[in-house]
Structure formats: C-alpha cells, structure tokens
Amino acid sequence: MTSRSLQTAVAPIQGLRSPFARVRRVLPFLGPAFVASVAYMDPGNFATNIQAGADYGYMLLWVLLLSNLMAILIQSLSAKLGIASGMTLPQAIRTHSTRRTRIWLWLAAEAAAMATDLAEFLGAAVGMQILFGLGLFSSALITAVLSFAMLAVQQRGYGRFEMLIIAFVAVIGACFFVEVFISNPDPAEILHGMLVPSLTPGAVYVAVAMVGATVMPHVVYLHSGLVQPRNKLLDGNSKHQHFRRELVDIALAMNGAWLINSSMVIMASAVFFSSGVPVSGLEDAQATLKPLLGEGAAYAFGIALLASGLSSSTVGTMAGQMIVDGFMQWKVSVFLRRFITMIPALVVIALGANVLSTLVASQVVLSLVLPFAVIPLVWLTRRRDVMGDMANGRILHGLAVLVSCLVIAMNVVLLAVTVLG
C-alpha cells in the first residue's frame, strides 16, 4: 500500500477520534435536556431558593447538590425510556398498567402540571411587574399574551423553540452569576453548606420544597417525548448511541441548572441572611436588592424572573399536553390548554394571595406528586419487554430504587412536619 493510500485510509479514523469530530456528533442531540432543565429553574425555584438563603444562609446548599444528582438519574431514565421504547412515559404507563392505575396516575400528573403552571405564571407576572412597574394583574395579562407567542414559536418547529429556550437559560444564568459576583459571598461557607449536610427542624419544609422545585414530575414525563424527534438522526440500530449522546445533553443542562439554583441561594445568603434582612416575597427581595446591591442587581433579578416564568410556563404547557394525550389519548390544542391552566393563577392574583407563600406551597405539591412519576419510571425501565436490551441492570436499578425511597421518605417527613407542626 502506498503512503498516499495509507493516509487516505487512516484519515477517517483520525477524524472519528478528533475532539472536534466528537463535538460535531453530539451537537445535533443537544436541546431536549435544556428544555427540561428550564423547569429546574422556574419561579418556584426562585421562591424556595430565596427563602432558603434568606432564612438559613448557606446551610441548605447540599440539598440542591443531592437534588441535582437525583435529577440527572431520573431525567436519564426518562430519556432512556423514550429512546428505547419509542413511547412517552404516559403512553408506556397506559400500555402496561390497568385502567384504574392509569387514571389515578393521570390525576396525579395533572396535579403536578397545575401546580407548576401556577408557579410559573405567577413568577412571570411578578417579573413583569418588577421591570415595568405595572399592577400584578395587568402584568399577568401581558404574560399570557407572551406565553401564547412562545407557544406559536414551538408550533413552528422544535429546533427554533429549543434555541429560544437555551437563550432564556443563558439570560437567567448570566443575571444570577452577576448578582453573585456583586454580592461577594464567603467561599468557605459555600463549600461547607454544599458538602456538609445540616438540617434544623424549621428548615425541613423549605428543604423538601427545594427538592420539589428541583426534581420536577412534569418534565419526568416530558423528557421521554422530547428525545424522540432525534431518533431520525440515527438508524434504527443506534439507540445506544442516541442515549450516550443524550447523556451529554443531560449532564450539561442539569449541571447548568444546579449552578444557577445554587447561585440563587448564595446570593440570598450573602445579601439577605448576612444582613439580617427578612424577605417575605419575590417583590420584597427585588426591592431589598436595590439599596443593598444597586439598581442594576434589582433589574437583573426582574429580568431573570421574567425569563424563567415565560420559558418554564411554555414547557409546562407542553408537558401537560403530553400527559393528557399519553394517559387518556385526548387530543387537546396546546393553546386551549394554556388558556385553561392560566385561570387558577389569575384567580390567585385577583384574590391577592401572598405570591411567595403560594409559590413555595406549589413546590410542596410537586414534591408530594413526584413519587407517582418516579416509581412507574423505575418499574418500566427495568422491564425487558419495554426496554429491550436497554433495560436497567442491577446496579442502575438499585440506584433508581434508592432515589425513589429517598423521595418517598422526604415526603413522609414533610407530611409529619406539616400535620404535627
């Protein structure tokens, strides 16, 4: 073989081993996990993280780290189910469960979708109010119009919608990283709070709400459907390759969401807790930031909250549509569902309910509903008749069962604290 022909034969192999070639192979698969990750930094996260930092300092940072590890595992299983079975999680539950079980799980899923819609819509309205000084109800109506516009983008193609969501995530991250830089937190206290678990009785409610705000049941359902359009990018025998590339997407998106959530707690700890300033609402947090960190920090908070509410509300509506279609096979227009699910938020705003308390309560509801999504997911991804050769092995199944037990245990503790306290 001549030297020229040898170079010709080796070139494709070298190209495959090149880091740039690997990046090019992964890039088309980035997006689904970023769409799912928006729910991990929605206005409910703002509420619970700000309350955690303002009331308990850096103490609960470890909860976010633990929640993120759980989220990576759970979202990986959801994506794996969608890739291996070609079904969404609701469709798989419908296929492999009894009618009674399916209806109960559907009702739990709808409760999760309604709770998250409430949180996201409220947060976007507060962000609008902060930025433009409008009344909360007027802000809510403008938010409704903008959320319909985002749904219209989603209807024009997933690619454009994913790019829009990634842009919103970048805005949220940039705003909070700037605020952390300005607030000058204590690095030693951050590491201690992140790596040394500590929990006081009074912090249990907030800690469980943080888990509910981080590991979101509606995107456990949604992620199994988001990955499926990528099946066309590989031939039918490449499900394992598809899943490996989706793991990169999940690692980038979930860890990015963890950093943003942690930055919320760190900022609240450095600004509110260290100054002994009580925070009773998101509007209060923004108003307090202005004299402590300057007008720029206050506006950054409002921008991040608006971006979070708008993007996560659209993702929540998509999840709700997938839930009702998968469980009940009811075809509902995404615009009609958006209209229906914004009504509870408008009622809450009209009644003048405390926004922060409502947001935190919605995250507790999500935490209580989470096992009804996680347990079927763990059960289905273990079954070979559903997953084929991608069924979970013993170690992965053991980890998944452990996470499920942790979620259930935390909810039992929450109920005990709520009832007895």
Secondary structure, DSSP 8 states (H G I E B T S, - for coil): --HHHHHHHHHHHHHHHSHHHHHHHHGGG-SHHHHHHGGGGSHHHHHHHHHHHHHHTTTTHHHHHHHHHHHHHHHHHHHHHHHHHSS-HHHHHHHHS-HHHHHHHHHHHHHHHHHHHHHHHHHHHHHHHHHH---HHHHHHHHHHHHHHHHHHHHT-HHHHHHHHHHHHHHHHHHHHHHHHHH---HHHHHHHHHS----GGGHHHHHHHHHHHS-HHHHHHHHHHTGGGGGGS-TT-HHHHHHHHHHHHHHHHHHHHHHHHHHHHHHIIIIITTT----SHHHHHHHHHHHH-HHHHHHHHHHHHHHHHHHHHHHHHHHHHHHHHHH-----HHHHHHHHHHHHHHHHHHT--HHHHHHHHHHHHHHHTHHHHHHHHHHHH-HHHHGGGS--HHHHHHHHHHHHHHHHHHHHHHHHHHH-
